[in-house]
Amino acid sequence: MEQSALHSSKQLSPRVRSALEEVLGRTLREDEAISVRAYEPQETASAEQEYAQNNELRRYFAALDERTKDIPDCEQAEIIEEAIRSVRPGYQPIR
């Protein structure tokens, strides 16, 4: 369960402000907003699970490469740019 809170630094009690400054390692400015979030961390994958996931991704990308091998690189780049522009209309590729 995740909980979060947003506070203005100038409204913090001296005790809370001091604790947050200690955590941050610096003094808070009066115009700053402080966001605090508490959550349960996710379990990390074991080495075996990571290995299996990596292998699955390699198989997936190998199959994708096989299906697109006859498409010239310039056409692939155009297809990717078109897809990006469909979700980010102002996108300009870096060349």
C-alpha positions as MATLAB code, in Angstrom:
seq = 'MEQSALHSSKQLSPRVRSALEEVLGRTLREDEAISVRAYEPQETASAEQEYAQNNELRRYFAALDERTKDIPDCEQAEIIEEAIRSVRPGYQPIR';
ca = [
       0.000    0.000    0.000;
       1.431    3.333   -1.064;
       0.918    6.573    0.797;
       2.237    9.964   -0.167;
       2.060   13.511    1.147;
       3.060   16.926   -0.146;
       4.028   19.694    2.278;
       5.349   23.225    2.034;
       8.708   23.491    3.790;
       7.704   26.754    5.484;
       4.750   24.985    7.163;
       6.799   22.161    8.683;
       7.332   22.031   12.416;
      10.958   22.636   13.456;
      11.330   18.992   14.520;
      10.012   17.602   11.208;
      12.008   20.121    9.192;
      15.196   19.172   11.033;
      14.582   15.466   10.431;
      13.976   16.021    6.708;
      17.083   18.187    6.387;
      19.092   15.423    8.012;
      17.690   12.866    5.567;
      18.331   15.152    2.591;
      21.737   16.250    3.812;
      21.017   19.933    3.231;
      18.970   22.870    4.471;
      15.455   23.272    3.085;
      14.564   26.557    1.404;
      11.331   28.299    2.414;
       9.936   28.085   -1.142;
      10.420   24.325   -1.503;
       7.704   21.686   -1.486;
       8.460   18.360    0.148;
       7.023   15.107   -1.153;
       7.143   12.067    1.105;
       6.204    8.597   -0.095;
       6.000    5.338    1.825;
       5.622    2.038   -0.020;
       6.402   -1.630    0.259;
       9.448   -2.443   -1.859;
       9.060   -5.079   -4.537;
      10.945   -8.304   -4.259;
      13.955   -8.460   -6.527;
      14.336  -11.319   -8.933;
      16.762  -14.073   -8.104;
      19.810  -14.585  -10.324;
      18.063  -17.571  -11.931;
      14.925  -15.518  -12.638;
      16.986  -12.703  -14.171;
      18.844  -15.216  -16.336;
      15.549  -16.727  -17.535;
      14.083  -13.276  -18.241;
      17.197  -12.247  -20.178;
      17.014  -15.407  -22.273;
      13.328  -14.794  -22.986;
      14.090  -11.258  -24.123;
      16.912  -12.508  -26.365;
      14.529  -15.029  -27.984;
      11.867  -12.345  -28.439;
      14.276   -9.903  -30.101;
      15.796  -12.642  -32.261;
      12.300  -13.530  -33.528;
      11.597   -9.841  -34.152;
      14.886   -9.481  -36.044;
      13.982  -12.527  -38.158;
      10.570  -11.066  -39.089;
      12.040   -7.691  -40.049;
      15.234   -8.839  -41.788;
      13.847   -8.016  -45.259;
      12.921   -4.439  -44.338;
      15.726   -2.003  -45.213;
      17.251   -0.124  -42.266;
      16.073    3.257  -43.591;
      12.468    1.996  -43.753;
      12.747    0.601  -40.225;
      13.921    3.997  -39.012;
      10.976    5.696  -40.759;
       8.521    3.241  -39.182;
       9.952    3.879  -35.727;
       9.867    7.659  -36.211;
       6.245    7.479  -37.379;
       5.307    5.469  -34.285;
       7.072    7.951  -32.009;
       5.377   10.922  -33.721;
       1.974    9.292  -33.208;
       2.437    9.651  -29.441;
       4.790   12.678  -29.438;
       3.716   14.954  -32.307;
       6.581   17.431  -31.816;
       9.276   14.720  -31.945;
      12.355   15.572  -34.007;
      14.988   12.873  -34.508;
      18.595   13.699  -33.689;
      20.790   13.141  -36.699;
];
